[in-house]
Amino acid sequence: MKPARTKTPRKLLVKKGSQTSLKDPVGVYCRVRPLSLPDQECCIEVINNTTVQLHTPEGYRLNRNGDYKETQYSFKQVFGIHTTQKELFDVVANPLVDDLIHGKNGLLFTYGVTGSGKTHTMTGSPGEGGLLPRCLDMIFNSIGSFQAKRYVFKSNDRNSMDIQCEVDALLERQKREAMPNPKTPSSKRQVDPEFADMINVQEFCKAEEVDEDSVYGVFVSYIEIYNNYIYDLLEEVPFDPIKPKWNSCSTPMRNTEFVPPQSKLLREDKNHNMYVAGCTEVEVKSTEEAFEVFWRGQKKRRIANTHLNRESSRSHSVFNIKLVQAPLDADGDNVLQEKEQITISQLSLVDLAGSERTNRTKAEGNRLREAGNINQSLMTLRTCMEVLRENQMYGTNKMVPYRDSKLTHLFKNYFDGEGKVRMIVCVNPKAEDYEESLQVMRFAEVTQEVEVARPVDKAICGLTPGRRYRNQARGGPVGDEPLVTEVVLQSFPPLPSCELLDINDEQTLPRLIEALEKRHHLRQMMIDEFHKQSITFKALLQEFDSAVLNKENYIQGKLNEKEKVISGQKLEIERLEKKNKTLEYKIEILEKTTTIYEEDKRTLQQELETQNQKLQRQFSDKRRLEARLQGMVTETTMKWEKECERRVAAKQLEMQNKLWVKDEKLKQLKAIVTEPKAEKPERPSRERDREKGTQRAVSPSPVPGDVYKTRGGGQSVQFTDIETLKQESPTGRKRRSSTAAPAPPDGTESEWTDVETRCSVAVEMRAGSQLGPGYQHHAQPKRKKP
């Protein structure tokens, strides 16, 4: 039977951004601003270009009763007080803009306490533009000549872009220009002098290796997160006399209280990226136009005068630069009308509000509520960083609390591997900010240990590169170059004046004839030269054709050889694929066999462990039983030894008791025999009965108590002494009255025999009382009836 044909095992799907080897840590940079006053106490010192050191101010040492250790913190790079905006941009923001132009996302945010220079770093000041205008300048310097016409790209509400044809884009441009107040600022408009110095960047900066076969469009949006609500700073609110008016800072006022505009919601697009729904996106064509849009939104941003900063930001601002890129078609003239070929990259520039303590800012009312929301959002950002670091360092899978704050929820995709993340930590070296700066340094230390997956490169278009310039060269304008006839006419000598002023003029015509003859002669010479050159050019063309033909033959031969090699390689590839499939099938079988063997091995190991445990239990039970039996044997042996000793002692006492009783009997009998008796003939039969009675009473019965004798009238007499018993006996009475007493009646002899028997019993009982409770009397003589 043929083996069953199996399919090639499916490869495991690798999730986006899951390559463990392509991870980069969050780039954290530190910028130290100069002191406001030269005589202020400084608590931060720059050690080198990567390390800063914090000194504990004198006031904290005195108040806390102790000397604090100087702590050092390391960063990717430290920028001192003499660092220019250009140096900071080249190191931090330039790589992010370069990635943006090449289709990758980026996030740059400034973090620090109030008054540490975050807004200055991001926006700049007159004469010294910040990171934002420099980023815009680099973008438009790189794509300036490759920009698409306005409205070719059109944003929608799903965080994506649509492509319009040239006709639709033209109609929309005409429609917008016909409006009385066009929403889109014109690039021909004069630059506002309020920010003209900020965007006047002297240094020219441009990205390398820009795709020339694509067209680009730049869209900007500007939002702020105020009290954990998102507001669009570019939203045009129509004028309504019923609603409250806007003040000089473009914020609505009613009864001296701030009335916020309508907040926006966060949504998730089809690629699981977060975006602000309904946010205004403006297409811009120059640095001036883009910065004008930013400045218009900056006027609406919440700022307030606090105890620590005269213009303190009361919200987190996010300026998004979205770059749309689409390839040209095969002719290189128009944009390729395929939505799948659009590449959208985004650079988010975030200016975070400063963390502050209310006991220093003296905030009250709305300022206090704003400070609480700012600190809460920054604390959520710190918690997210700590959980990310813990998950990456210890392999845990804790849920990152992105949704606890709008700030972290909006940028969660960047930390999941959608782009590079850079953070600039701004610090103020004055001693009053020591504790806040210490917390900022600790947060920066945690953030540096978080790793973000490197973004995946976008798929490139399959069209031929160089389409733009090749088609321009082929279809360029014709009338721009001078004609050959014009060049030839200019090389001829000029004609003399042909005006005849007099009939007798004989010089003008000869000069004209001479000039024409010269020109004719020159023309003939040029014709001959042209023929010679044409012949030479024809020969060169023939040589070139032959050379091209030879090259074509050579190339064709090489191509044939390459085709043979390729066909051989294809056959080899097919053979290797078949071999690979066979090996995969064998590997699959071996894996299954290995799995079965491993399962059998685990089963046998379990059985072996079970048997070992059973044997261990049996062995322990056996040892326990042996110990128990040994104890029982020892206990039984000791018990029987004691019992044997007791029985031997009891037997010895019993034998001694019997001997003593016999001795006592003999003594008593001897005493009885030696006493004087009345003269009376003895009856041998009675004597023998007495001896028999004595023999029967030999067995002792150690019953405690007195001896009783029953008389003939049924009365019982207690005898406590042997001698009393003897005296009460008929023989004793006979001794006391041997002469006067009458003869005993019938049965007196038998009664006497009974008395002797009782005497022996009493002796045995006394002996038994002396022997103790171990001695028992088992045989008692039977009394005879009188």
Order of alpha helices (4+ residues) and beta strands (2+ residues): beta-beta-beta-beta-alpha-beta-beta-alpha-alpha-beta-alpha-beta-beta-alpha-beta-beta-alpha-beta-beta-beta-beta-beta-beta-beta-alpha-beta-beta-beta-beta-alpha-alpha-alpha-beta-alpha-beta-alpha-alpha-alpha-alpha-beta-beta-alpha-alpha-alpha
